[in-house]
Amino acid sequence: MTERIPRVACREQDPKLRAHNFEEVCLGYDRQEAMLEASRCLHCKNPRCVGACPVGVKIPEFIAEVKSGNIDRAAAIIAEDSSLPSVCGRVCPQETQCEGSCILGVKGEPVAIGKLERFVADNRSGDSVSARAALNGKKVAVIGSGPAGLACASDLAKWGYEVTIFEALHKAGGVLEYGIPEFRLPKDTVLKRAIDEVRSLGVRIETNVIVGRTVTIDQLMDNEGFNAVFIGTGAGLPKFMGIPGENLCGVFSANEFLTRNNLMKAYRDDYLTPIHTGSKVCVVGGGNVAMDAARTALRLGAEVHIVYRRTEAELPARKEEVHHALEEGIVFDMLTNPVEILGDGNGWVKSLKCIRMELGEPDESGRRSPVPVEGSEFEIATDTVIMALGTAPNPLISKTTNGLETTRRGGLVADENGATTRPGIFAGGDAVTGAATVILAMGAGRTAAKAIDDYLKK
């Protein structure tokens, strides 16, 4: 009878209200809802959900504790494998990972694993985080305080290493701080608590340190006594289309637009860091970052269009994010590709010149390739254009560190364990693969932590 219990819906802000505020959209489960949803789990003998989780969280075990109301025990189980459950429960693409492998999803709705993880993280006591071992006398430097760096640092600290994270910005969190909007990941509550728990393991976080400028990795190892280094600097270098008009005022990369709103609080009246959006915004792209930029611009008061060269079926963004964007009133201009950004004569954006597209044969990713429709050019009047086309790793560290090789796309060369081409230096996450997901970066950070532990025990 367990499989016949319908999936418990998660309460959300009304779309008409949330479109005008930056408060969290999803309100999460209460205790009764979480226990009911947990009761749906079949506790499979060979749980496919665990294998589909990049950090290997013991999902059926923690869900069993939620079902029994043992929230702190559930939190302790999650903490064995994940240092950021409150984050992962909110931003991970569960539908393609753990929930996508849930046996209940074959004929119905999978267990809401992400929502249960979030509930546990938000309702556990402070005593449920992992303890650390005694210091072993070895020092490890972690470059970047995003998900890869935090995951790597947490594991190493638990094992007795003296860990220092070096963060280029003035606040810790990396892409979690500057890239994900407040309405998906509250910063002063959820993210702050997660980072404070990493600090509670003894991890030091030094902000405003640009490794490659303030200090080099060679100096950290040769002069500061660090025995190993993990590079988790992410992929913060934005990509553009290379079309005419991209240098006009009113053109942003999604990276800049989101950083100025999330890190610099441009959306708040009590901060002297406003950002220009105008009355109409076009966001070019169809991934999660495009949805974040579009929904942010909407909350700043603009009419927002997402311009994407394929159909809605090919959108790479999470279905939940697309659903929320549509509910909030964002317009999707599908099968549309920009060819030029036109100015008003004073250096500001006036319109986006586009061409209609149609789908041809599938490309290497399996998606049908978009093909221009000859003679179908048209203009969309707009004040602002936000390019959300992906990002690449910043080349600063590779250019200022001896012995590090990079791929043709700018990522650091590293093996399956995170070891780079220079002994003692490891890397993982977007700095290696290019832009990916939070949970994949965390998985890479954990893998590298184990490799660093093995390396320093030789």
Phi, psi and omega in degrees: 000341186303318186290347182273351177290125180292151178300134181283120180292146180260130182295144180223158171298146175299133183305323182292331178278312187291338178296348182240011177217167181253019177284156186301135182288307181276131184264353175079172177276152163269179186299315181296317180296318181296316180295323178293315179297320179298331181291348179283339185297135181273350181052058182303147177295325177238080187293112180291336181297324181294316179295335181273355178270122183300340177250002173069034178302138180281079192297308181299327181292315181289326179294324178298323179289324176296316179303324181272357180083012181267077189292318180294324177293320176299319180295320180295323178294315179298320184296340177297334185234343183225129178266355185226052183296326180293332177280309183299323179297341182259321192244352180290147175278070184302329185296337178253359181240253186301309182291329178293341179257358182295131183297331178294338182283351180294317181242000182202215182264132178292164174298140181282070186299317181296316180294326177289321177298316177299316180301314180299313182297322183281341187242004178283161174275168181291350183273001188263005177278160184289149175274165180247155177281169176295149180300138183255004177087002180254143182246137177231133175261133177244124183261110181106132182251028174280193185300322179294314181294317180295319180294315179297312182298320181299311181297315181297321179295320178300329183270003173102008179275147173274111188245133173237126175264133176250119184243131183289326183274177184274354176228145179281158177128340180058225183298335177296328180273312188265340188257330186259125185296158180302325184286351173252329182215096180300131188276311188284350179245288186295305184292319180301316180297318180298317180290322177299326179290327173294317177299325182295343176278358181101003180286128174269139176237116177256115180269172180059033176241110180266101180290125188112344177230298178298317179206153178257162176296322177301319179292322178299320183277321185275325187250333186259357173080019177281132184275339178204161181224138171246129179257113178229054188275000175072197180229090186255009182266110187288154177252147176235171184277335185079027179262159179300142175095000181289350178266006179288153172294137184100002175255125180236153159279152177299327179301310180294315184300314181288323178298316181292331178275320185275308183280319185262002172057042181298339182280350184260135181292337182272008174246138182270045182227057183290164177227142180278127174238331184076191184268342181219133183233136172247125177254122182263117181135168184223015180268186180299324180294322177298318179296318179299315180295317181296315182289332174291312179300322178300316182289342175274002172105006184265155163282130189237134175242135170261124183253117186222139189276352176247194180266173180299329181296334181264000180302127180282348181293158175300142180300323179298320180290320177297315179302314179297319180297316179295318179301324185279352174103014177285137182269132178254115175263094184275163181050045183225132182228127178293144175237343180194147172253124185261142181257169183264007182095345178248014176091006181250154179296136176246320181199166177246116179275127185231170174228143178289149180236160170224155185273131177255225182281155179298144176268192184298332181277355182095350179275145180291132184287134177282138181236131181297143174265114186301132176079015185255018182298144176204170181242145171246115178296131182202155177263333188219140175236128179245119181270112180244071190248014182101172182221165179231161178297143175288132184280002187303310184293317181296331181277344183245011180234126180291137170087006179262124177263152179235160176278174180293342178265004175094357178283152177289139176283123179213148179278187185295344178260001179092001179287128178274188180281000175241125181303137178089351178245127182238160181209157178191169181081207186297336178296339179257311188269345194085179187303128178218217184252163179301313186291326176293323176295318178298318178300319178294322178296319179292319178299316180293324178300316178296320179293322177295318178300314178297319182296317184279350177268355181292000000 
